[in-house]
Amino acid sequence: MKPILECKGLSKKYNKSAYALHNLNLTLNHGQIIGLLGPNGSGKTTLIKLINDLLTPTEGTILIDGELPGVHSKNIVSYLPDHSYLDGSMKIQDLVSYFADFYEDFSKIRATSMLKDLHIDQTARLKTLSKGNQEKVALILVMSRDAKLYILDEPIGGVDPAARDYILHTILSNYNEHATILISTHLISDIENILDRVLFIQNGELVLNATVDDIRSEQKKSVDALFREVFKC
Ligand SMILES: Nc1ncnc2c1ncn2[C@@H]1O[C@H](COP(=O)(O)OP(=O)(O)OP(=O)(O)O)[C@@H](O)[C@H]1O
């Protein structure tokens, strides 16, 4: 089986500035949940935008399921951007129908059941919900597709800590286990129990690519503790 994501010598420079991403070599296989972790400005969103064909590499290549970013990758990648892109004036039930019309792989049943589990009123307009609840809706819509690769850029920043675990488990118990999820987040301790692998990125370079089990057994540390040590200011 082809890797779901392969980056070879991938670099990105915005204008004449320094590299935002430099010579990244990375292969991700199917069926894993991966944390993309790094300090502010380290290049996480740049990598995510490159994978989603929103930026063009300065050097190097990206293959998604063996193909360059384009029509095929848009069909198999479900992407949650780091800012809201949904029309706030729409009712939640209409957003669900809109996604169902737009994406062949969207499961209305799955979306409706997760919205119910999280007590979200589907007759409400998105903009009338709190920030955290708007984030939950956006995440549910993205996770209700039957994608091969889910890319979540800061998915639960506005969600209260008590609800985070519940949301992560509700959402993750509803996705296809052969798919891969790449999550960029600063909420490491909240999320590390669901991660199989972590990528640490610093100044645009990949400085660690390891399984969470290896970090715990070899370094005898949590991912959160290791992150704080590596990126100490
Ligand atoms: N549109 C842009 N034009 C110029 N430079 C940019 C642009 N977008 C990002 N950069 C720069 O690229 C570098 C990487 O930024 P990026 O947004 O990828 O980091 P990040 O790891 O996602 O950060 P954060 O955790 O703060 O969201 C930073 O130095 C940033 O200033």
The ligand as a Gaussian input file, in Angstrom:
#p B3LYP/6-31G(d) Opt

LIG

0 1
 N        1.598000      34.559000       4.400000
 C        2.808000      34.632000       4.956000
 N        3.729000      35.521000       4.503000
 C        4.963000      35.588000       5.040000
 N        5.385000      34.789000       6.046000
 C        4.515000      33.894000       6.540000
 C        3.179000      33.766000       6.027000
 N        2.554000      32.781000       6.711000
 C        3.437000      32.312000       7.615000
 N        4.622000      32.992000       7.511000
 C        5.833000      32.751000       8.321000
 O        6.193000      31.375000       8.179000
 C        6.682000      30.867000       9.427000
 C        5.864000      29.626000       9.806000
 O        4.525000      30.044000      10.090000
 P        3.334000      29.019000      10.358000
 O        2.063000      29.788000      10.371000
 O        3.481000      27.899000       9.412000
 O        3.701000      28.511000      11.833000
 P        2.866000      27.640000      12.880000
 O        3.810000      26.615000      13.402000
 O        1.600000      27.179000      12.293000
 O        2.580000      28.719000      14.030000
 P        1.410000      28.840000      15.156000
 O        1.655000      27.742000      16.150000
 O        1.673000      30.190000      15.771000
 O        0.088000      28.745000      14.470000
 C        6.605000      32.015000      10.430000
 O        7.873000      32.611000      10.500000
 C        5.584000      32.947000       9.821000
 O        5.843000      34.280000      10.189000

